[in-house]
Amino acid sequence: MADVMVRNIPERDYAELQQDAKQNRRSMNAEILSLLADMAEMNRRRRQAAKAMRRIDKLWERIGPRFPNQPDSTALIREDRDSR
């Protein structure tokens, strides 16, 4: 497992981290590891979503011309949202 040293943490941020660690009943190290794990997972999900969107776009480029009269889903969603 790798070690990382973080320097020059602004006092305000450090105080927030301390407060969060205490509230979550974790050490500062465990709190920071938890934050890093959460960020890594979020980044993985973003990459997966971007990859899926590229696949959807390619698929739509291929099949979209077969269905030229499809309504714009954005307009449909907006209409539904406004009707509430």
C-alpha positions as MATLAB code, in Angstrom:
seq = 'MADVMVRNIPERDYAELQQDAKQNRRSMNAEILSLLADMAEMNRRRRQAAKAMRRIDKLWERIGPRFPNQPDSTALIREDRDSR';
ca = [
       0.000    0.000    0.000;
       1.316    3.442   -0.912;
       1.926    6.300    1.495;
       1.143    9.927    0.724;
       2.102   12.995    2.721;
      -0.085   16.074    2.379;
       1.363   19.413    3.365;
       0.038   22.932    3.745;
      -3.580   21.997    4.360;
      -5.492   25.216    4.995;
      -6.526   25.489    8.657;
     -10.189   25.759    7.749;
     -10.091   22.564    5.693;
      -8.126   20.740    8.371;
     -10.663   21.768   11.002;
     -13.481   20.481    8.770;
     -11.681   17.179    8.319;
     -11.155   16.878   12.069;
     -14.818   17.591   12.723;
     -15.938   15.077   10.098;
     -13.559   12.425   11.433;
     -14.839   12.927   14.952;
     -18.470   12.843   13.800;
     -17.836    9.642   11.833;
     -15.840    8.151   14.728;
     -12.745    7.731   12.591;
      -9.144    8.802   12.799;
      -8.002   11.577   10.481;
      -6.211    8.971    8.389;
      -9.341    6.817    8.097;
     -11.444    9.880    7.235;
      -9.054   10.929    4.484;
      -8.893    7.366    3.129;
     -12.686    7.284    3.069;
     -12.820   10.571    1.152;
     -10.228    9.356   -1.341;
     -12.098    6.079   -1.848;
     -15.356    7.975   -2.413;
     -13.703   10.263   -4.957;
     -12.064    7.336   -6.763;
     -15.419    5.539   -6.964;
     -17.124    8.686   -8.254;
     -14.434    9.079  -10.921;
     -14.836    5.417  -11.949;
     -18.580    5.920  -12.300;
     -18.080    9.074  -14.356;
     -15.719    7.239  -16.702;
     -18.178    4.362  -17.028;
     -21.037    6.784  -17.711;
     -18.989    8.625  -20.334;
     -18.125    5.312  -21.990;
     -21.780    4.268  -21.972;
     -22.828    7.611  -23.456;
     -20.298    7.215  -26.271;
     -21.709    3.743  -26.998;
     -25.264    5.121  -26.969;
     -24.270    7.957  -29.308;
     -22.671    5.487  -31.735;
     -25.716    3.262  -31.587;
     -28.024    6.197  -32.225;
     -25.903    7.298  -35.198;
     -26.461    3.840  -36.645;
     -30.162    3.363  -35.916;
     -31.368    6.968  -35.654;
     -31.846    7.473  -39.392;
     -34.293    4.538  -39.405;
     -36.557    6.484  -37.037;
     -36.443   10.093  -38.272;
     -39.688   11.278  -36.639;
     -38.836   10.543  -33.019;
     -39.809   13.349  -30.629;
     -37.154   15.263  -28.746;
     -37.053   13.686  -25.282;
     -35.868   16.958  -23.761;
     -39.070   18.675  -24.826;
     -41.157   15.772  -23.524;
     -39.432   15.792  -20.148;
     -39.799   19.562  -19.867;
     -43.485   19.354  -20.780;
     -44.065   16.642  -18.173;
     -42.181   18.600  -15.535;
     -44.107   21.803  -16.281;
     -47.462   20.039  -16.072;
     -46.965   19.221  -12.393;
];
